[in-house]
Each structure stands twice: as C-alpha cells, then as structure tokens.
C-alpha cells in the first residue's frame, strides 16, 4: 500500500504503489500534488512531438480561434494525468495493456492547475501469468475549479505482493 514500511529499527522506506491485492473495485484514489501547466511545458511538448498545429504554440493564430488563446496539447495533458496516477495505480505495473475511451471534455490553457483521481473498475488474476493480475481503472483529470477536462480507462498488468521488480531489487 502507498506509504512507508519499516526496514530496520526506527528506519522507514517510502513504499509507493499498490500491488494487485491492494486494489478494491469502487475505491477512488485522489492524486496529489496538482500540476500547474506552463506555456513553456506546452510549447516544448508540442514541438518535441512534432505536432505542427499552430493552435498549441502560435498566440497570433490562436487569437482568431474560438478559444482566443493557445490550447494546451491534449497529448501533454494525457501524459501529465497518467503520470500523476503512477504512484497510486501503476508503480508496480509490469505493463500498460491499453488506454480506451479517452474523452476530452474541456479545454486546458497555460496557467491551469490540474488534478487527477482514479476509480478502480475491475480486477482479475491473470490467466496466463501466475503472480500477476489485471486491473482496470478510470482516471479523471480536473482543473482547480472542479471542471473535468479529461477521462480515460486504462488496464494494467500488475504484480502480486512479493513478486514485483521492486521486491527483487530491494526497492
């Protein structure tokens, strides 16, 4: 479970992430801290990923759009929201099996602070991999004002307690 574990007398090690056994269908994890997205984050990400749509990096162009200013690249918000969930959801993952039903319901702009939360939808032991299981979650990205700007479902293959890479590496 997320928290810390005693590794010696009066000595503790941070222990982020959940093993398969720690997930309960219906639980919701609020991911903190939030992240304020800067204009530089958006510009660099957009250009690094070779996205040539000027709506993400050309303020003069974006001024003529219905938004009146540049939009944050939705692939960046997907990356940030997914990243915010790692410590709670996929720290002990073996693999991401897929994202589905990605919905973008509100624009995000430079200067917006975003948060995320994840609900456990389903879990089952793997039929082909002993000591691993599949967990399906729904993650929501919200702005500081409570506006939901993104939702997506994600399935991960995760380790059972005692069988993760972190267990073998004394992490």
C-alpha positions as CSV (number, residue, x, y, z in Angstrom):
1,X,0.0,0.0,0.0
2,X,1.1,3.6,-0.6
3,X,3.0,4.8,2.5
4,X,6.1,3.5,4.1
5,X,7.4,0.3,5.5
6,X,9.8,-0.4,8.4
7,X,13.1,-1.8,7.1
8,X,15.0,-1.6,10.4
9,X,14.8,-0.2,13.9
10,X,13.5,3.4,13.5
11,X,14.2,3.3,9.8
12,X,11.5,3.5,7.1
13,X,11.4,3.4,3.3
14,X,8.8,5.1,1.2
15,X,6.7,2.4,-0.5
16,X,4.6,3.9,-3.3
17,X,2.2,1.9,-5.3
18,X,-0.3,-0.8,-4.9
19,X,0.1,-4.5,-5.6
20,X,-2.7,-6.4,-7.2
21,X,-4.1,-7.4,-3.7
22,X,-4.4,-3.7,-2.7
23,X,-6.9,-2.8,-5.3
24,X,-10.6,-2.9,-4.4
25,X,-13.3,-2.3,-7.0
26,X,-15.0,1.0,-6.3
27,X,-12.1,2.6,-4.5
28,X,-11.2,6.1,-5.7
29,X,-7.6,7.5,-5.3
30,X,-7.1,11.3,-5.4
31,X,-3.7,12.0,-6.8
32,X,-1.7,14.9,-5.3
33,X,0.1,17.2,-5.7
34,X,-1.6,19.0,-8.6
35,X,0.4,20.5,-11.5
36,X,0.2,24.0,-13.0
37,X,0.9,23.8,-16.7
38,X,3.2,26.5,-18.0
39,X,3.3,27.9,-21.5
40,X,6.8,26.5,-21.8
41,X,5.6,23.0,-21.0
42,X,3.0,23.2,-23.8
43,X,5.4,24.7,-26.4
44,X,8.2,22.3,-25.8
45,X,6.0,19.2,-25.7
46,X,4.2,20.3,-28.8
47,X,7.4,20.9,-30.7
48,X,9.2,17.9,-29.4
49,X,6.4,15.6,-30.5
50,X,6.4,17.3,-33.9
51,X,2.8,18.5,-33.6
52,X,2.6,21.3,-36.1
53,X,-0.9,22.6,-35.3
54,X,-0.3,26.3,-34.5
55,X,-3.2,26.3,-32.1
56,X,-0.8,25.0,-29.5
57,X,2.2,27.4,-30.0
58,X,1.2,30.4,-32.1
59,X,-0.6,33.0,-30.0
60,X,-1.5,35.2,-33.0
61,X,-3.1,32.2,-34.8
62,X,-4.9,31.0,-31.6
63,X,-6.3,34.5,-31.0
64,X,-8.5,34.0,-34.1
65,X,-9.8,30.7,-32.8
66,X,-12.9,30.2,-30.7
67,X,-10.7,29.9,-27.6
68,X,-8.8,33.2,-28.2
69,X,-5.5,31.8,-27.0
70,X,-3.3,28.7,-27.4
71,X,-4.7,25.4,-26.1
72,X,-2.5,23.0,-24.1
73,X,-1.7,20.0,-26.3
74,X,-4.1,17.2,-25.2
75,X,-1.3,14.6,-25.5
76,X,0.5,16.6,-22.8
77,X,-2.5,16.6,-20.5
78,X,-2.9,12.9,-21.1
79,X,0.7,12.4,-20.1
80,X,0.5,14.5,-17.0
81,X,-2.7,13.0,-15.8
82,X,-1.4,9.5,-16.4
83,X,1.9,10.4,-14.6
84,X,0.0,11.8,-11.6
85,X,-1.6,8.4,-11.2
86,X,1.5,6.3,-11.3
87,X,2.4,6.3,-7.5
88,X,-1.1,5.2,-6.6
89,X,-2.0,2.9,-9.6
90,X,0.9,1.6,-11.6
91,X,4.1,1.9,-9.6
92,X,4.2,-2.0,-9.6
93,X,2.9,-2.4,-13.1
94,X,4.5,-4.9,-15.4
95,X,2.9,-3.3,-18.4
96,X,0.2,-0.9,-19.5
97,X,-2.2,-3.0,-21.6
98,X,-4.1,-0.2,-23.1
99,X,-6.0,3.1,-22.8
100,X,-9.6,3.3,-24.0
101,X,-12.4,5.8,-24.1
102,X,-10.2,8.8,-23.9
103,X,-12.5,11.8,-23.7
104,X,-11.5,15.5,-23.9
105,X,-14.4,17.4,-22.4
106,X,-13.0,20.9,-21.7
107,X,-10.0,23.0,-23.0
108,X,-6.9,23.4,-20.9
109,X,-4.8,26.5,-21.1
110,X,-1.3,27.5,-19.9
111,X,-1.7,28.6,-16.2
112,X,-4.4,26.0,-15.4
113,X,-3.7,23.8,-12.4
114,X,-4.8,20.2,-13.0
115,X,-5.5,17.3,-10.6
116,X,-6.4,13.7,-11.1
117,X,-8.3,10.9,-9.5
118,X,-8.7,7.3,-10.4
119,X,-11.5,4.8,-9.7
120,X,-10.9,1.0,-9.7
121,X,-13.4,-0.5,-12.2
122,X,-12.3,-4.2,-12.3
123,X,-9.6,-6.6,-11.3
124,X,-8.8,-10.2,-12.0
125,X,-5.8,-12.6,-11.7
126,X,-4.0,-13.1,-15.0
127,X,-5.0,-16.4,-16.6
128,X,-1.5,-16.9,-18.2
129,X,0.8,-15.2,-15.7
130,X,0.8,-16.5,-12.1
131,X,1.7,-13.8,-9.6
132,X,0.2,-11.1,-11.7
133,X,-3.2,-9.6,-12.3
134,X,-5.1,-7.2,-14.5
135,X,-6.6,-4.0,-13.0
136,X,-8.8,-1.7,-15.0
137,X,-9.3,1.9,-13.8
138,X,-11.0,5.1,-14.9
139,X,-9.0,8.3,-14.4
140,X,-10.4,11.8,-14.5
141,X,-8.4,15.0,-14.9
142,X,-9.9,18.1,-13.3
143,X,-9.0,21.7,-13.2
144,X,-8.6,23.5,-9.9
145,X,-12.2,24.9,-10.3
146,X,-13.5,21.3,-10.5
147,X,-14.1,21.2,-14.3
148,X,-13.5,17.7,-15.6
149,X,-11.4,18.1,-18.8
150,X,-10.4,14.5,-19.5
151,X,-11.4,10.9,-18.7
152,X,-9.9,7.7,-19.8
153,X,-9.9,4.0,-18.9
154,X,-6.7,2.1,-18.5
155,X,-5.8,-1.6,-18.0
156,X,-2.5,-2.6,-16.4
157,X,-0.8,-5.8,-15.7
158,X,0.4,-5.6,-12.1
159,X,2.4,-7.7,-9.8
160,X,1.0,-9.5,-6.8
161,X,2.7,-8.8,-3.4
162,X,6.2,-10.3,-3.2
163,X,6.5,-10.8,-7.0
164,X,7.3,-7.3,-8.3
165,X,10.5,-5.9,-9.6
166,X,10.7,-3.7,-6.5
167,X,10.6,-6.8,-4.3
168,X,13.5,-8.4,-6.2
169,X,15.5,-5.1,-6.2
170,X,15.0,-4.3,-2.5
171,X,13.5,-1.1,-3.7
